[in-house]
Amino acid sequence: MTTAQTKEAIRRGRLAARDALDPAWRERASVAVAERLLATVDIPSSSVVSGFLPIRSEIDPRPLMERLDRQGVT
């Protein structure tokens, strides 16, 4: 197996593991990440922050982005 094939096999396996996580758990994890970040990182309201829409089972940054918006962050 080549290095590229090994990398692709690992990637497919990790994606399958992530996709297999319970959607409700992933939602709670997204909220927990937002809470943790906001509790540990000072993001001034004058900041401009960029986010993304999750694809498939990626972590969902929308809970964080919504909270930052409520704090006046652009």
Buried (B, 14 or more C-beta within 10 A) or exposed (E): EEEEEEEEEEEEEEEEEEEEEEEEEBEEBBBEBBEEBBEEEEBEEEEEEEEEEEEEBEBBBBBBBEBBEEEEBE
